[in-house]
Amino acid sequence: MSHKRFVAALMGNGHIDVIEQEVPPVTQGTILLEVHNSLVSPGTELGGWAQLRAQAQSPVTPSVPKPFGYSNAGIVKEIGTGVTRLKVGDRVACVGAGYALHTNYAVVPHHLCAVLPEKVTYAQGSYAMLAATAMNALRRGEPQFGETVAVVGMGLLGQLTSQLYQLAGNYVIGWDTNSYALEQAKLLGIDATALVGQDDVEAMTDQFTKNTGLDAAVFAFGGDANQAYQCVMKCMKCSPDGHRMGRIIVVGGAKFSVSWMPANVDVRIAARTGPGYHDADWEMGADYPATFMRWTTRTNLELCLRLIAEGKLQVDPLTTHTVPLSNVDHEIQNMLANPQQVQGVIFDMTS
């Protein structure tokens, strides 16, 4: 095979270039992947579609190209020493910042890879990173059957998180300022939605919980969340002495200030995809004992892919655009004309 690869890179001026570079060597504990598809995570990777559009409209000199991406899927072409659970020819989903790039060839630690079930396509498999992130948000939330949950922010991560909480037996209301995102959520079967800035969110949420208040809320967006936090606190369940109770799970990089103690509301951070991520000894080496660490990044990935294969976790309706890697900047600039209607963007390395 060629020792060169093509990689999508952010230029710092709102544009994306495709650069050529050497394929990294396949070292101990890694695999070489021939990538078919990758998924763009707009919030984490691009700072949001609106920010990318603002950069494109500003006269900024391009910076040093920055390869990006952390979720792709393809075929194993080579394995490094010590890799026994994967073989050449396996169809796999891969994750990891700096590894699972938007490229035609990627070298990825083997524990950041999961075999695709037969029914799962490469495009579906490229949702693995965000799906596992949503799964970790579910586990951090420790939901109980029948609880009511608000998911604040209905981008890709919020859509996946909502579905998983519903699968766990919860009733979910989605909040967002984007009516298109809420329509997407309705198509996927969410229990209720509230359009922030137009609907009376507090009243609708109170009605949704049958006046008992929320058991939990998930912040699935980034940036300033002070207003959202204040609104969520008013919607949490309340004890007879006036103390708010429940759990707030922060998964999307939301930032808010707490000027008073949040009473009996637990604020939990759900970082990344589960145990093992960014632990090089685990990523490229031996697994944690399953008896003591049942749900790692890899087993979360495997479960998400199983749910996709079984039709329980829906990702196809979230894909609004499929873009050839060779034409990525042109296609992305066209999307920026109406970023509100952009959800899942799949890069195709085969066309």
C-alpha positions as CSV (number, residue, x, y, z in Angstrom):
1,M,0.0,0.0,0.0
2,S,1.0,3.7,-0.3
3,H,2.9,5.2,2.6
4,K,1.0,8.5,2.1
5,R,-2.5,9.4,3.3
6,F,-4.9,12.2,2.8
7,V,-6.1,14.0,6.0
8,A,-8.8,16.7,6.5
9,A,-7.2,19.6,8.4
10,L,-8.7,22.8,10.0
11,M,-7.0,25.9,8.7
12,G,-8.1,28.3,11.4
13,N,-9.9,30.5,9.0
14,G,-13.2,28.6,8.7
15,H,-12.0,26.4,5.9
16,I,-10.9,22.8,5.8
17,D,-8.0,21.6,3.6
18,V,-7.1,18.1,2.6
19,I,-3.3,17.6,3.2
20,E,-1.0,14.7,2.3
21,Q,1.2,13.2,5.0
22,E,3.1,10.0,5.9
23,V,1.0,7.1,7.2
24,P,2.2,6.6,10.8
25,P,4.0,3.3,11.5
26,V,2.0,0.4,12.9
27,T,3.6,-0.1,16.3
28,Q,3.0,-2.6,19.2
29,G,-0.7,-2.6,20.2
30,T,-2.0,-0.7,17.2
31,I,-3.8,-1.5,13.9
32,L,-3.8,0.1,10.5
33,L,-7.3,1.0,9.3
34,E,-8.4,1.6,5.7
35,V,-11.1,4.2,6.5
36,H,-14.4,4.1,4.7
37,N,-16.3,6.7,6.7
38,S,-15.8,9.1,9.5
39,L,-18.3,11.3,11.5
40,V,-17.8,15.0,12.2
41,S,-18.6,16.1,15.7
42,P,-19.3,19.8,15.1
43,G,-19.3,20.9,18.7
44,T,-16.0,19.3,19.8
45,E,-14.1,19.4,16.5
46,L,-15.3,22.6,14.9
47,G,-16.5,24.7,17.8
48,G,-19.9,24.6,16.3
49,W,-21.1,25.3,12.8
50,A,-21.9,28.9,13.6
51,Q,-18.3,29.5,14.8
52,L,-16.9,27.9,11.7
53,R,-19.1,30.2,9.6
54,A,-17.9,33.2,11.5
55,Q,-14.3,32.3,10.9
56,A,-15.0,31.8,7.2
57,Q,-16.5,35.3,7.0
58,S,-13.5,37.0,8.7
59,P,-10.3,37.9,6.8
60,V,-8.0,35.6,8.8
61,T,-4.8,34.2,7.4
62,P,-4.7,30.4,7.4
63,S,-2.8,28.9,10.3
64,V,-0.8,25.7,10.4
65,P,-3.1,22.9,9.2
66,K,-4.6,21.0,12.1
67,P,-5.7,17.4,11.3
68,F,-8.9,16.6,13.2
69,G,-11.4,13.8,13.8
70,Y,-11.9,11.1,16.4
71,S,-14.4,8.6,15.1
72,N,-14.2,6.5,11.9
73,A,-14.8,3.0,10.5
74,G,-13.2,0.8,8.0
75,I,-11.2,-2.4,7.4
76,V,-8.2,-3.6,9.3
77,K,-5.2,-3.8,6.9
78,E,-2.4,-4.6,9.3
79,I,-1.9,-5.4,12.9
80,G,0.9,-4.6,15.3
81,T,2.6,-7.0,17.6
82,G,0.6,-8.0,20.7
83,V,-2.8,-7.5,18.9
84,T,-4.7,-10.8,19.2
85,R,-8.4,-9.8,19.3
86,L,-8.4,-8.3,15.8
87,K,-7.2,-9.6,12.4
88,V,-6.6,-8.3,9.0
89,G,-9.9,-8.0,7.1
90,D,-12.0,-7.2,10.2
91,R,-14.6,-4.4,9.8
92,V,-14.2,-2.1,12.8
93,A,-15.2,1.2,14.3
94,C,-12.4,3.2,15.8
95,V,-12.3,6.2,18.1
96,G,-9.7,8.5,19.7
97,A,-8.5,12.0,19.2
98,G,-5.3,12.1,17.2
99,Y,-5.9,8.5,16.0
100,A,-9.4,8.1,14.3
101,L,-8.9,11.1,12.1
102,H,-10.8,12.2,9.0
103,T,-8.4,10.3,6.7
104,N,-8.2,7.4,4.3
105,Y,-5.7,5.6,6.5
106,A,-5.5,5.7,10.3
107,V,-3.3,3.9,12.9
108,V,-5.3,3.3,16.1
109,P,-4.7,1.5,19.4
110,H,-6.5,-1.8,19.3
111,H,-8.6,-1.2,22.4
112,L,-10.0,1.9,20.8
113,C,-11.5,-0.4,18.1
114,A,-14.6,-2.5,18.1
115,V,-15.7,-5.1,15.5
116,L,-18.8,-4.0,13.5
117,P,-21.7,-6.3,13.7
118,E,-22.7,-7.7,10.3
119,K,-25.7,-5.4,9.9
120,V,-23.9,-2.2,10.8
121,T,-22.5,-0.1,7.9
122,Y,-19.3,1.9,8.0
123,A,-21.3,5.1,8.1
124,Q,-23.3,3.8,11.1
125,G,-20.1,2.6,12.8
126,S,-18.6,6.1,12.5
127,Y,-21.1,7.2,15.2
128,A,-19.3,5.0,17.7
129,M,-17.4,7.8,19.5
130,L,-20.5,10.0,20.2
131,A,-22.6,7.0,21.0
132,A,-20.1,5.8,23.6
133,T,-19.9,9.3,25.0
134,A,-23.7,9.2,25.4
135,M,-23.5,5.8,26.9
136,N,-21.0,7.1,29.5
137,A,-23.4,10.0,30.3
138,L,-26.1,7.4,30.9
139,R,-23.9,5.4,33.3
140,R,-22.8,8.5,35.1
141,G,-26.4,9.5,35.5
142,E,-27.4,6.2,37.2
143,P,-31.0,6.4,36.0
144,Q,-33.7,4.3,37.6
145,F,-36.6,2.8,35.6
146,G,-39.4,5.3,35.2
147,E,-37.6,8.5,36.0
148,T,-38.0,11.8,34.1
149,V,-35.0,13.3,32.4
150,A,-34.4,16.6,30.5
151,V,-31.7,16.5,27.8
152,V,-30.6,20.1,27.3
153,G,-29.1,20.5,23.8
154,M,-30.4,18.3,21.0
155,G,-27.4,18.1,18.7
156,L,-26.0,14.8,17.8
157,L,-24.8,14.0,21.3
158,G,-28.2,15.0,22.8
159,Q,-30.1,12.9,20.3
160,L,-28.1,9.8,21.1
161,T,-28.2,10.5,24.9
162,S,-32.0,10.9,24.7
163,Q,-32.4,7.5,23.0
164,L,-30.2,5.7,25.5
165,Y,-32.0,7.2,28.5
166,Q,-35.3,6.0,26.9
167,L,-33.8,2.6,26.3
168,A,-33.0,2.5,30.1
169,G,-36.7,3.0,30.9
170,N,-36.7,6.8,31.4
171,Y,-39.1,9.4,30.1
172,V,-37.2,12.1,28.2
173,I,-38.0,15.7,27.3
174,G,-35.6,17.5,25.0
175,W,-34.8,21.2,25.2
176,D,-33.2,23.2,22.4
177,T,-33.3,26.6,20.7
178,N,-33.3,24.9,17.3
179,S,-36.7,23.8,16.1
180,Y,-35.1,21.5,13.4
181,A,-33.2,19.5,16.0
182,L,-36.4,19.1,18.0
183,E,-38.3,17.8,14.9
184,Q,-35.4,15.3,14.4
185,A,-35.9,14.2,18.0
186,K,-39.6,13.7,17.5
187,L,-39.0,11.5,14.5
188,L,-36.8,9.4,16.7
189,G,-39.5,9.0,19.2
190,I,-38.6,11.3,22.1
191,D,-41.3,11.6,24.7
192,A,-41.6,15.4,24.6
193,T,-39.8,18.6,23.5
194,A,-39.6,22.2,24.5
195,L,-38.4,25.0,22.2
196,V,-36.3,27.3,24.3
197,G,-37.0,31.0,23.6
198,Q,-40.5,30.3,22.4
199,D,-42.2,27.7,24.7
200,D,-42.8,28.1,28.4
201,V,-40.1,25.5,29.1
202,E,-40.6,25.4,32.9
203,A,-44.4,25.0,32.6
204,M,-44.1,22.3,29.9
205,T,-41.5,20.4,31.9
206,D,-43.6,20.6,35.0
207,Q,-46.5,19.2,33.1
208,F,-44.3,16.5,31.6
209,T,-43.2,15.3,35.0
210,K,-46.8,15.4,36.3
211,N,-45.8,18.1,38.7
212,T,-43.2,16.0,40.5
213,G,-40.1,17.7,38.9
214,L,-37.2,16.2,37.0
215,D,-35.2,13.4,38.5
216,A,-32.2,14.2,36.3
217,A,-31.0,16.6,33.5
218,V,-28.2,16.1,31.0
219,F,-26.4,19.1,29.6
220,A,-25.4,17.9,26.1
221,F,-24.0,21.2,24.7
222,G,-21.0,23.4,25.1
223,G,-20.5,27.0,26.1
224,D,-22.3,29.3,28.5
225,A,-25.0,27.3,30.4
226,N,-25.8,29.7,33.2
227,Q,-29.3,30.4,32.0
228,A,-29.9,26.7,31.3
229,Y,-28.6,25.8,34.7
230,Q,-31.0,28.2,36.4
231,C,-33.9,27.0,34.4
232,V,-33.1,23.3,35.1
233,M,-32.8,23.9,38.8
234,K,-36.3,25.3,38.9
235,C,-37.5,22.2,37.2
236,M,-35.8,19.7,39.5
237,K,-37.9,17.8,42.0
238,C,-38.2,19.5,45.3
239,S,-38.4,18.2,48.9
240,P,-41.1,19.5,51.4
241,D,-38.5,21.9,52.9
242,G,-37.8,23.5,49.6
243,H,-34.5,21.7,48.7
244,R,-34.0,20.8,45.1
245,M,-33.0,17.2,44.5
246,G,-31.8,15.0,41.6
247,R,-28.8,14.8,39.3
248,I,-27.3,17.1,36.6
249,I,-24.9,15.3,34.2
250,V,-22.6,17.6,32.2
251,V,-21.4,15.8,29.0
252,G,-21.0,18.5,26.4
253,G,-18.6,21.0,27.9
254,A,-21.3,23.3,29.3
255,K,-20.0,25.9,31.7
256,F,-22.0,27.5,34.5
257,S,-21.5,29.3,37.8
258,V,-23.0,28.1,41.0
259,S,-23.6,31.1,43.3
260,W,-25.3,29.0,46.0
261,M,-25.1,25.4,47.1
262,P,-27.3,23.3,44.8
263,A,-28.9,21.6,47.8
264,N,-29.3,17.9,47.2
265,V,-28.7,18.1,43.4
266,D,-25.6,16.2,42.4
267,V,-23.6,17.7,39.6
268,R,-21.7,15.0,37.7
269,I,-19.2,15.3,34.9
270,A,-19.4,12.6,32.2
271,A,-16.1,12.9,30.5
272,R,-15.3,11.0,27.3
273,T,-16.3,7.4,26.5
274,G,-15.6,5.5,29.7
275,P,-12.6,4.0,31.5
276,G,-9.5,3.4,29.5
277,Y,-9.6,6.4,27.2
278,H,-6.3,8.3,27.2
279,D,-4.7,5.5,29.3
280,A,-2.0,4.4,26.8
281,D,-1.2,1.3,28.8
282,W,-4.8,0.1,28.3
283,E,-5.3,1.5,24.8
284,M,-2.3,-0.4,23.3
285,G,-1.8,-3.1,25.9
286,A,-3.8,-5.5,28.2
287,D,-7.4,-5.1,29.1
288,Y,-8.7,-4.3,32.6
289,P,-10.1,-7.4,34.3
290,A,-13.8,-7.6,33.2
291,T,-14.9,-8.7,36.7
292,F,-13.8,-5.4,38.2
293,M,-14.2,-3.1,35.2
294,R,-17.2,-4.3,33.2
295,W,-17.7,-1.1,31.2
296,T,-14.6,0.3,29.5
297,T,-14.5,2.5,26.5
298,R,-14.3,-0.6,24.3
299,T,-17.2,-2.5,25.9
300,N,-19.3,0.7,25.7
301,L,-18.4,0.9,22.0
302,E,-19.3,-2.7,21.5
303,L,-22.7,-2.3,23.2
304,C,-23.5,0.8,21.2
305,L,-22.8,-1.0,18.0
306,R,-25.0,-3.9,19.1
307,L,-27.8,-1.5,19.8
308,I,-27.4,0.0,16.4
309,A,-27.4,-3.5,14.8
310,E,-30.6,-4.3,16.6
311,G,-32.3,-1.1,15.6
312,K,-32.6,0.1,19.2
313,L,-30.2,3.0,18.7
314,Q,-31.1,5.0,15.6
315,V,-28.3,6.9,13.8
316,D,-29.3,6.9,10.1
317,P,-32.0,9.6,10.5
318,L,-29.3,11.9,12.1
319,T,-27.2,11.9,9.0
320,T,-28.1,15.0,7.0
321,H,-25.0,15.1,4.8
322,T,-22.5,12.7,3.2
323,V,-19.4,14.4,1.9
324,P,-16.5,13.1,-0.2
325,L,-13.2,13.8,1.5
326,S,-11.8,15.2,-1.7
327,N,-14.5,17.9,-1.8
328,V,-14.9,18.5,1.9
329,D,-14.3,22.3,2.0
330,H,-16.7,23.1,-0.8
331,E,-19.5,21.0,0.7
332,I,-18.9,22.3,4.2
333,Q,-19.0,26.0,3.1
334,N,-22.4,25.2,1.4
335,M,-23.7,23.8,4.6
336,L,-22.7,26.9,6.6
337,A,-25.4,28.8,4.7
338,N,-28.0,27.1,6.9
339,P,-26.2,25.5,9.9
340,Q,-29.4,25.0,11.8
341,Q,-30.3,22.2,9.6
342,V,-27.0,20.3,9.8
343,Q,-26.7,17.3,12.1
344,G,-24.7,14.3,11.3
345,V,-22.0,14.9,8.6
346,I,-20.3,11.8,7.3
347,F,-17.0,12.0,5.4
348,D,-16.7,9.4,2.6
349,M,-13.2,8.2,1.8
350,T,-14.2,5.9,-1.0
351,S,-15.7,8.3,-3.5
